[in-house]
């Protein structure tokens, strides 16, 4: 009779619980790798498994006249950079959402709702319309995103507290202002710049190249690594400012650092593929449902799930119909019902 109780006690011990979380993360990473490889095989042109493996093993290409040259172009110049960028963007949006939710202590906030994405898009639009004055689109995107999130935080903060409802409303306000400013830039833009801005607002990976991957992926991985290194600080911040001070952590200082890092990787993503909403809301919440509130595990799980989700959405976007659907439309169609679910089932916890 004592054996089941002993087993139950062993399964709920801290070392085993942490090992179980690691197993979940490893399984999710394996599923991500499998999905990324499957995405290489799916599309208008459907190569065989062994053909794809042989092409991946030949990054320099095949001799002129080889019938596999077309497949090499499809894999190495179109699908592979697109998949790698989707992974980087998914990591950035999901992990930044986890940071915002931990810092502001509510699962409702994310880059899109806080106005970060709209602010970054406005900064990038400035760089597109006035390239002579703003040399780096990525830098302008970061500046726009940073101004948006810190403006929303400053507007919402009252007497040392930041009510969630006020923060969300401030984010919506800042996002609306940024959207209006982008509309002005659209009016001023020439045809080429206008098309590029419209692309940003729909969000997608249509014109991805290896240069985008080289800029975004290393920056996102570096930013995520720094965020993960501060995960225990994020755990303390998620307990509240007073508790953080009691434990010797300066809440405002670490909030600024973490929010700046999250804004940086979000802005990098927006600069490459435009606005893709809801990933920063859905994935951290799902990761907490599986692994609990510890950000040491929530951050990597959110990042992996964000990358996996975006690969699936992008694959659907380019295969559902003959004409490609912007991936931002797919994520919004799936994300909005999820927000309704959160409000219906977790509303009291949020507010």
Secondary structure, 3 states (H helix, E strand, C coil): CHHHHHHHHHHCCHHHHHHHHHHHHHHHHHHHHHHHHHHHHCCCCCCCHHHHHHHHCCCCCCCCCCCCHHHHHHHHHHHHHHHHHHHHHHHHHHHHHHHHHHHHCCCCCCCCCCCHHHHHHHHHHHHHHCCCCCCCHHHHHHHHHHHHHHHHHHHHEECCEECHHHHHHHHHHHHHHHHHHHHHHHHHCCHHHHHHHHHHHHCCCCCCCHHHHHHHHHHHHHHHHHHHHCHHHHHHHCCCHHHHHHCCCCHHHHHHHHHHHHHHHHHHHHHHHCCCCCHHHHHHHHHHHHHCCCHHHHHHHHHHHHHHHHHHHHHHHHHCCCCCCCHHHHHHHHHHHHHHHHHHHHHHHHC
